[in-house]
Amino acid sequence: MLPSETSRDAMRLLVEEKVLSAVRRCLGVSSDARKRVEAMDALVDVTTQLPLRNIELWERRIRAEVWDFERKQPKSRWMFLKPQPRVPGWLDMAHGDGFKRERTLRTLNAGAPNGFFFVLALRRLNDWVPQVRAAAREQLPRISDHTDVTYVVDALWATLPHFSQWGRVEDASRRVLLDLVARGAVASMLKTRLIESASGPATAVLTQAGRVPALDPWLLDIASAATQPTVRARAYRALLDGKMAWPVGRRWKWTDKKWCKGHFEPILEERVIQASQPFRKLLAQAVEDRSLHVRRVAAEALIRNPEAAGSDAQQLAARLAGDSHASVAERGRFVLAELGNV
């Protein structure tokens, strides 16, 4: 093993132990309210530093710690010897008992202390217990009202890329999550993060957030200014096509039943959007973009709809035909050939 890999593993184990130690401290704290607050503050501090992309792993680890703690509690038939029940808290969002997850959702009367715990609450929309999902639908709007907008955006950034893979979520639950995206302050911060993010799942976030029109007023800004080329390409595609499309699942398509060959293809839904600029102006901007991804989107849009480019179609096609990338140049030459046959 390389030294760098060894150091990364050591750092990961150190972080893991810090988190689990804070979890155990929260579970074992006495009935003293001040000590409970201190223990929770320590847990919030360590979980704030965690990348939310690993939330499923952390949820399983927390569930295991809670189960192990409760398993070790002394059992007695005498009431005065029984340990006092714990006050429901954010840790119980990951509890293995569905009754306790539901009770936690219904009794919490404050906002999430960071993005980590708000993600745990969002994931209850896809919980395996129907009553927990119902409680999440009812309580999440109230919880989000009292949660810092930054934490809500952090949670959506981690959740939206996997949204289409949630198999138990109902339409009403989807609407709850998308209503969060549609909030003005949340949408504005999402727009800023989509533009400024240099890495991460920004393209997937934009695609899934496109289910609602919250980001439509800023699509042109995202297309022209986003740091990630694939984000600019996704925004330009939506503007040039006049629609936003997103995956909702996959289906199997046979290519050769005799030999049992086939592949999964995405199932897409879409909605119509209104571009704030004419097609030819958008296309001209996309053709001059520095990214291959965006210029390829422009070439494909010109192939599908050359009439919308009007008198600029020939010039734009020639510009694409001279592109340094073969995939873009080939599409430009195709448009030139088609225009020459008209």
GUGULUM-882846 format. One line per 5 residues: for each residue x, y, z of C-alpha. Coordinates in Angstrom, 3 decimals. Layout:
N
X Y Z; ...
# end
This chain:
342
0.000 0.000 0.000; 1.271 3.458 -0.927; 2.101 5.908 1.898; -0.574 8.315 0.690; -3.203 5.556 0.822
-2.078 4.613 4.328; -2.410 8.200 5.522; -5.878 8.510 3.949; -7.019 5.318 5.658; -5.628 6.527 8.977
-7.410 9.860 8.571; -10.680 8.119 7.675; -10.463 5.899 10.755; -9.699 8.919 12.937; -12.727 10.805 11.624
-14.911 7.727 12.038; -13.843 7.273 15.639; -14.484 10.953 16.414; -18.010 10.725 15.030; -18.886 7.463 16.746
-17.392 8.699 20.006; -19.618 11.773 19.821; -22.610 9.537 19.068; -21.869 7.351 22.113; -21.497 10.435 24.278
-24.932 11.674 23.186; -26.492 8.299 23.874; -24.932 7.920 27.316; -25.474 11.441 28.599; -27.390 11.825 31.845
-30.723 13.562 32.308; -28.867 16.845 32.893; -30.123 19.251 30.217; -26.846 21.180 30.050; -24.848 18.009 29.461
-27.276 16.917 26.736; -26.796 20.242 24.960; -23.004 19.995 25.237; -23.000 16.441 23.905; -25.228 17.406 20.973
-23.078 20.445 20.184; -20.019 18.196 20.012; -21.850 15.810 17.666; -22.970 18.683 15.456; -19.376 19.946 15.249
-17.996 16.626 13.984; -20.891 15.833 11.627; -20.688 19.298 10.043; -17.250 18.325 8.722; -18.481 15.110 7.074
-19.059 14.886 3.303; -22.768 14.296 2.806; -22.208 11.958 -0.133; -21.547 9.173 2.410; -24.742 9.774 4.356
-26.107 6.243 3.856; -22.967 4.727 5.363; -23.094 7.081 8.350; -26.774 6.362 8.874; -26.032 2.640 9.123
-23.161 3.266 11.552; -25.315 5.466 13.780; -28.130 2.884 13.710; -25.672 0.205 14.803; -24.375 2.369 17.659
-27.902 3.127 18.888; -28.859 -0.541 18.739; -25.679 -1.583 20.583; -26.251 1.041 23.289; -29.856 0.005 23.878
-28.939 -3.694 23.850; -26.474 -3.135 26.694; -28.940 -1.287 28.910; -29.779 -3.197 32.129; -33.071 -5.061 32.121
-35.220 -5.224 35.237; -38.829 -5.901 36.183; -38.583 -3.228 38.880; -39.536 0.211 37.667; -37.083 2.023 39.960
-34.183 -0.006 38.507; -35.034 0.610 34.883; -32.963 3.282 33.092; -34.821 6.435 32.205; -35.928 6.501 28.540
-33.941 8.792 26.287; -35.478 12.000 25.076; -36.108 11.651 21.299; -33.463 13.544 19.391; -31.923 13.894 15.956
-29.970 10.662 16.366; -33.264 8.776 16.381; -33.790 9.716 12.733; -31.494 6.760 12.070; -33.033 4.451 14.686
-33.789 0.901 13.568; -37.281 1.071 15.084; -39.815 2.700 12.758; -42.023 3.727 15.689; -39.138 5.746 17.130
-38.275 7.349 13.793; -41.904 8.416 13.418; -42.087 9.696 17.007; -38.886 11.678 16.480; -40.252 13.364 13.367
-43.460 14.302 15.155; -41.857 15.574 18.372; -38.885 17.604 17.115; -39.801 21.272 17.430; -36.630 22.920 16.116
-34.730 23.195 12.861; -31.920 20.860 11.879; -28.594 21.816 13.498; -26.636 21.194 10.259; -26.949 19.731 6.778
-26.065 16.223 7.990; -29.152 15.915 10.170; -31.405 17.602 7.624; -30.351 14.948 5.092; -31.330 12.274 7.618
-34.761 13.913 7.824; -35.080 14.154 4.022; -34.226 10.485 3.644; -37.284 9.597 5.709; -39.360 10.493 2.631
-38.009 7.225 1.201; -38.228 5.297 4.473; -39.219 1.620 4.346; -42.063 2.233 6.854; -45.144 3.962 5.334
-46.023 5.713 8.612; -42.540 7.242 8.774; -42.885 8.514 5.210; -46.249 10.053 6.116; -44.728 11.752 9.175
-41.867 13.084 7.047; -44.314 14.581 4.541; -46.183 16.336 7.319; -43.242 17.544 9.384; -40.465 18.377 6.912
-41.980 21.720 5.813; -42.125 22.796 9.462; -38.603 21.563 10.188; -37.232 23.324 7.105; -38.925 26.589 8.135
-36.704 26.617 11.225; -33.545 25.377 9.490; -30.782 27.596 8.110; -31.092 27.915 4.323; -27.475 26.833 3.894
-28.228 23.524 5.610; -31.276 22.990 3.394; -29.193 23.604 0.263; -26.428 21.318 1.542; -28.997 18.564 2.044
-30.599 19.066 -1.368; -27.155 19.049 -3.004; -26.529 15.611 -1.497; -30.044 14.263 -2.095; -31.129 15.431 -5.563
-28.536 13.423 -7.572; -30.042 10.189 -6.146; -33.653 11.341 -6.154; -34.725 9.281 -9.183; -33.354 6.120 -7.554
-35.655 6.330 -4.537; -37.957 3.362 -4.997; -40.410 3.883 -2.122; -41.093 7.590 -2.424; -44.658 8.592 -3.367
-45.731 11.524 -5.514; -46.765 13.483 -2.422; -43.305 12.972 -0.930; -41.644 14.107 -4.150; -43.715 17.246 -4.011
-42.517 17.975 -0.461; -38.879 17.826 -1.540; -39.463 19.827 -4.725; -41.348 22.465 -2.744; -38.106 23.010 -0.827
-36.291 23.629 -4.130; -38.970 26.119 -5.158; -38.472 28.345 -2.113; -36.989 31.669 -3.172; -33.994 31.739 -0.834
-33.195 28.072 -1.501; -33.436 28.455 -5.293; -31.239 31.557 -5.237; -28.534 29.801 -3.209; -28.769 26.708 -5.414
-28.236 28.908 -8.472; -25.128 30.438 -6.952; -23.724 27.053 -6.027; -24.447 25.660 -9.502; -22.481 28.514 -11.044
-19.562 28.495 -8.615; -19.124 24.752 -8.009; -15.922 23.495 -9.642; -16.613 19.817 -8.912; -19.305 17.541 -7.589
-22.798 16.567 -8.748; -23.871 19.992 -10.019; -25.161 18.653 -13.353; -27.325 16.030 -11.646; -28.585 18.648 -9.182
-29.586 20.973 -12.032; -31.319 18.129 -13.870; -33.403 17.043 -10.884; -34.106 20.593 -9.697; -35.421 21.224 -13.223
-38.566 19.289 -12.306; -39.882 22.628 -11.004; -39.486 26.077 -12.625; -37.623 27.581 -9.662; -34.314 27.897 -11.544
-35.782 28.882 -14.937; -35.126 32.637 -14.501; -31.407 31.919 -14.016; -30.868 29.246 -16.673; -29.164 31.723 -19.017
-26.847 32.869 -16.217; -26.011 29.234 -15.444; -25.433 28.468 -19.129; -23.032 31.356 -19.617; -21.227 31.487 -16.262
-21.192 28.023 -14.637; -17.705 26.762 -13.825; -18.384 23.150 -14.805; -18.699 22.635 -18.583; -21.312 19.901 -18.192
-23.515 22.272 -16.190; -23.299 24.886 -18.929; -24.083 22.202 -21.503; -27.118 21.018 -19.544; -28.478 24.556 -19.219
-27.892 25.325 -22.916; -29.609 22.080 -23.930; -32.692 23.020 -21.933; -32.787 26.531 -23.400; -32.201 25.405 -26.996
-34.698 22.541 -26.800; -37.268 24.633 -24.972; -37.768 21.914 -22.386; -36.220 20.509 -19.247; -35.965 16.712 -19.061
-35.014 14.489 -16.135; -34.738 10.731 -15.528; -37.384 9.029 -13.401; -36.127 5.449 -13.718; -34.816 2.854 -16.138
-36.335 0.158 -18.336; -34.793 -2.832 -20.061; -34.578 -2.793 -23.842; -33.794 -5.962 -25.744; -31.356 -5.663 -28.622
-31.140 -9.386 -29.380; -33.573 -11.668 -27.537; -32.081 -14.760 -29.135; -28.795 -14.180 -27.338; -30.345 -12.467 -24.315
-28.641 -9.185 -25.082; -29.945 -5.802 -24.112; -29.382 -2.745 -22.012; -31.131 -0.363 -19.659; -32.335 2.931 -21.055
-33.512 5.903 -19.001; -37.174 6.799 -18.629; -37.480 10.565 -19.016; -40.101 13.110 -18.106; -40.056 16.701 -19.313
-41.729 20.068 -19.081; -41.757 23.043 -21.449; -39.708 26.132 -20.566; -39.528 29.574 -22.126; -36.064 30.815 -23.121
-35.322 34.445 -22.336; -33.399 34.935 -25.618; -34.049 33.985 -29.268; -32.839 30.591 -30.459; -30.250 32.004 -32.859
-28.648 34.187 -30.172; -28.473 31.281 -27.721; -27.025 29.064 -30.427; -24.372 31.624 -31.346; -23.279 31.857 -27.711
-23.127 28.078 -27.362; -21.086 27.694 -30.565; -18.438 30.056 -29.169; -18.252 28.359 -25.766; -14.810 27.117 -24.743
-16.120 23.647 -23.831; -16.493 20.721 -26.208; -19.602 19.619 -24.302; -21.401 22.894 -24.974; -20.383 23.118 -28.648
-21.608 19.558 -29.191; -24.968 20.519 -27.676; -25.074 23.504 -30.039; -24.336 21.276 -33.042; -27.060 18.829 -32.096
-29.566 21.666 -31.618; -28.679 23.029 -35.066; -29.176 19.588 -36.620; -32.627 19.260 -35.038; -33.810 22.764 -35.812
-31.819 24.557 -38.543; -34.821 26.684 -39.520; -34.830 28.403 -36.129; -31.304 29.704 -36.769; -32.593 31.548 -39.851
-29.975 33.249 -42.009; -27.254 32.484 -39.443; -27.545 28.705 -39.947; -24.924 28.541 -42.715; -22.393 30.631 -40.815
-22.872 28.728 -37.559; -22.634 25.383 -39.332; -19.391 26.467 -40.996; -18.007 27.529 -37.621; -18.858 24.121 -36.179
-17.457 22.290 -39.203; -14.081 23.906 -38.532; -14.036 22.850 -34.875; -10.874 21.218 -33.563; -12.859 18.289 -32.135
-13.943 15.685 -34.657; -17.317 14.969 -33.052; -18.336 18.638 -33.329; -16.838 19.134 -36.795; -18.660 16.070 -38.122
-21.987 17.475 -36.986; -21.182 20.853 -38.515; -20.372 19.245 -41.869; -23.627 17.301 -41.694; -25.623 20.550 -41.289
-23.706 22.150 -44.182; -24.538 19.190 -46.366; -28.204 19.342 -45.393; -28.351 23.098 -46.048; -26.679 22.573 -49.405
-29.401 20.148 -50.433; -32.220 22.536 -49.632
# end
